[in-house]
Amino acid sequence: MVVATPDCITLTDQRGHTRLVCELPRRMRPDEISRLHHQILLHFQTDLQAHVGHEPLHLPWPEVVRRLEERIGVLNGKD
């Protein structure tokens, strides 16, 4: 399940427990947030499965961008 607020995207498990919080930049358009939902769900599955702590994994916006770029091949000259 994904919950979007103006400042973050929160991923929860089946029981509604928060597992991942991804910060967003201020004043992001709703259509941009919608596209990010899909990208985060698709590319952050390993982070969710690997995270075993009781506290949710919290990623600041620069880290969200870095991980997405890394996973979709923008970094390392793979565009």
C-alpha positions in Angstrom: 0.0 0.0 0.0 1.3 3.5 -0.8 0.2 6.7 0.9 1.2 10.0 -0.6 1.4 13.3 1.2 2.9 16.5 0.0 6.2 15.7 1.7 6.7 12.0 1.5 5.7 8.6 0.0 5.1 5.9 2.7 5.1 2.2 1.9 3.4 -0.1 4.3 3.2 -3.9 4.7 0.0 -5.8 4.5 -0.8 -5.0 8.2 -0.4 -1.3 7.7 2.9 -1.0 9.4 5.1 1.6 7.9 8.2 0.0 6.2 9.7 2.8 4.0 9.4 6.5 4.0 10.7 8.4 1.0 10.9 12.2 1.4 9.8 14.4 -1.5 10.9 17.9 -2.5 8.4 20.6 -1.7 5.8 21.7 -4.2 5.9 18.5 -6.3 3.1 18.1 -8.7 0.5 15.3 -8.2 1.4 13.7 -11.5 5.1 13.6 -10.6 4.2 12.0 -7.2 2.1 9.4 -9.1 5.0 8.5 -11.4 7.3 8.2 -8.3 4.9 5.8 -6.7 5.4 3.3 -9.5 9.2 3.8 -9.6 9.6 3.4 -5.9 7.4 0.3 -5.7 9.3 -1.2 -8.6 12.8 -0.4 -7.7 12.8 -0.4 -3.9 11.5 -4.0 -3.4 14.9 -5.2 -2.4 15.2 -2.5 0.2 11.9 -3.4 1.7 12.7 -7.1 1.8 16.2 -6.6 3.2 15.1 -4.2 5.9 14.5 -6.1 9.1 14.4 -3.4 11.8 11.4 -2.4 13.7 11.7 1.2 12.7 10.8 2.1 9.1 13.6 2.8 6.6 13.6 6.6 6.1 15.2 8.0 3.0 15.8 11.7 2.4 15.0 13.0 -1.1 18.7 13.0 -2.3 19.0 9.4 -1.3 15.7 8.5 -3.1 17.1 10.1 -6.2 20.5 8.4 -6.0 19.0 5.0 -5.5 16.5 5.4 -8.3 19.2 6.6 -10.7 21.4 3.7 -9.7 18.7 1.2 -10.3 17.4 2.4 -13.6 20.9 2.8 -15.0 21.3 6.6 -15.1 24.6 6.4 -13.2 27.7 4.7 -14.6 27.0 5.8 -18.1 24.1 3.3 -18.7 21.4 5.8 -19.8 
